[in-house]
């Protein structure tokens, strides 16, 4: 990946960011439904939540959005 904003993060960092992301307003209707209504990290307004979910998963192989949404948190074992 050649995205300059891609810098791998630890699970601890990702869980903290996920908690912050949970406070980000989401557009509920219209053309941009299910997109963020305010900037989050390097993502602009109207970025689809699924794009952000994929970004989280790309940051660490043990970060799985489906598990995190169910409250499952793993301990960081490796730096990769």
N, C-alpha and C positions, 0 to 999 in steps of 0.2 A: 504494500500500500504506500502510495506516495503522498498521502495527506499529511501536511506539516503539523496538523493539530493532533495527529495520532501518536500519543506517547503512552505506552502501557502503564497501567495503574495497579496497585495492590487491591485485593478484595476489600480491605478496610476502607481504603479511599473510595472505592466504587460504592460500597454500602452507604457511606456518608453522602455521596453525591446522589444516590438513588433516593435517600430520604429527602434531600433537598428538592429533587425532581418531583417528588410526590406533592410538593407545595406549589408547583407551577400550574397556573391556570390553563385550562384546555378549552378550545372552542367547541361548543356543543352542537352547533347547527350551521348550515350554510355550506359553501363550497369547500371550506377548510376544516370541516368537521373532524374531530379527533386529532387536531393539530394544536401545538402550543400557542397560547394567546400572549405570551411574553417571552423575551429571550431567555435562554438557558445555556450556560457555558458558551460555546461557539455556535450554537444553533439559533437561528433567527425566528422571529414570529412566523407562524403558519407552517413550521416544520412538523411533518407528521410524527406522532408519538412512536410509531413503529420504526422510523429511521433512527430515533434516539435509542430505542430499545436495542436495535442492532449494534449501534455504537458501543453501548455498555457491554454487550456480549463480545465484541471484538477486542475489548481492553484486557480481558483475562479469560482463559479457557474454562475456569470453574464458575464464572458468573453466568447464570442462566436465568433470564428474565422470568420464565414460567415458575421456577423454584422460588425466586426472590419475591414474586407476587404472592406466593403461598406462605411467606414468612420464613423460608428456609435460608439460613445463613451458614456458609461454610467457613472454616478457619483457613487463613492463608498459610499454605504449606510450602509453596515454591514462589520464587520471584518472577517466574515467567507467566 
